[in-house]
Amino acid sequence: MNTPFALTHATIVTGDETGTVLLDQTVSVGADGRIETVGPSAETTVATGRRQIDLTGKYLLPGLINAHAHLFADGKPLPAVLAKESLEGAVSVFFHSPAGKAMLKRRTRINVTTQLNSGVTTIRSLGDVGYEVVALREEIEAGRVLGPRLLAAGPLLAATGGHGAPLIALVGDNPWDARRNVRRNLRKGVTAIKIAATGGVTDARAIGEAGRPQMTEEEMAAICDEAHVAGILVAAHAQSREGVKRALRAGVDTIEHGCDMDDEMIGLFLENPRSLHGSSALVPTFQAALPLVKLDQSVTGINDIVRANAEMILARMIQGAADAVVHGITLGMGTDSALTYVTHYNTWRELDLAARYGGLTPTQALHAATQANARLLGLGDETGSVETGKSADLVVLPANPLEGFRAYADVELVVARGALIEKPEFTRFPEIDQQLDSF
C-alpha cells in the first residue's frame, strides 16, 4: 500500500482531444494508488493529516504511454560489427546464453526505470530477445520493484529471414507454425503479440527491402485468431500499402510505423471485423527514421542501404499519419526506443517530431500519447487521464507541454500507480541530445 497524498493548486493539462486545461486543481490519491478526488482547490477538502504537495505554478498531466518500445539497448548507435549479416547467428547465440541473459536483465531494468523517471508510466514492449520484460513485469506487479505498467510481447513473430530474425524473433513459415509461436509466447506470460509483416529499415540488406511483405495473410490471420482468443492485441510492423493491407485483413489491431493510405486501407482501419475490438489503430514512430535521414551518415554510421530505406519509409510514414488525422483513424504514440538515436528518456521527442513533421497539432500529439494510447491498448478504464477512480499515473512539469514538449526534459515528479518519485533521475547522453537538437 502507498501513503495517501494530495497534489494541490495544480494546473491540469488533461490530454483530451480539445486541449482542455484546468486551473488551480487539487488531486487526492489514496493508499490503493487510485485517484480519489479531482476538483477546484477552493472547493476540495483534503483529509486531515494527509500529506499535501503544493504545485502552484506547475503542470500536472497523465503519465505518458509508450505503445512501441524495445528495451534491449539504450539508444546509442550500435557498433557496426553487430549489423553484419555474417555475425547474426553468433550475436543471437550470445544474447541467449546465460551471460547474455544476465546482461539483458540488467539493461531492461535500467531502461524501464529510465522511461519511468522521464514520465512514462505505461510501456508496451514490442520485440524482446526473450522473456526478460515478462519477468520484470512480474516483479513490478508483485511489488518487489517500482516500475511502470508493462505490456510485454516477448520475441516478435517473423518469417525465415524476416525483420527481427533471428535475434528478437520466433520464426514460422506457415499458419500452424505461426499458431505454435503464439502459443509459446502466451505460455511464457506475454500480454502483447508483435508480427513482422514487412521488411524493416535497420536490418535491410537491399534498397526497397523495408516495407516488402514478408508474411502471408494466412499466417498473420492464424496469429490474430490465436491471440484474440486469449484477449491479446496484435501489433504489426508494416511499412507499405500491401503489407499494411495484408495485416489489417488478417485482423491486426495496431499498425506500427505505417504508410500512405488508399481507400481500402482507410476502410479497414475504421472497420476491421477480424480485429479484437472492431477497428484498428496506427502507431507511427518518427524517431525511428528521422535521425537516420536528418543526420549525416558520418555521424549515424549507417550504410547507404539503410539510409535509402529510411528516407523511403519516413516519407510514407509521415503521409500515413497525415492521412489518419484527416480520416479520423485512431493515432497512438510509440518511440521504437532502443533503436539507434531513440533513447529511453526522450519520449517527449516523439511528440515534438509528430507536431513538427507528422502533421499533428500539439494537442493531437499529447492526446495520442495519453488518452488515445490508453484506449487502443484496452487500458482506457485504468489509466491515461486524471480522473476519479483511475490509477494515479501522473507527471508534474515546470511548463505547459502544449507550448513546447521540451518541458518533459525537466520532469519534476512522477507518480506510478500511486507511488511517488519525487526526484526522478536518469543518465542522459549529451552528444546524442545535441545531435537530435540540431534538427
Helices and strands as residue ranges (DSSP letters): E 5-13, E 21-29, E 35-40, G 41-43, E 51-54, E 59-62, E 64-69, G 80-83, G 85-87, H 88-95, H 98-117, E 120-125, H 132-141, E 149-152, E 156-158, E 169-171, H 175-187, E 193-196, H 217-229, E 234-238, H 241-250, E 254-257, H 263-270, E 281-283, G 286-288, H 290-294, H 297-300, H 304-327, H 347-356, H 362-367, I 368-372, H 373-376, E 394-397, G 401-403, G 405-410, E 413-416, E 419-421, H 430-437
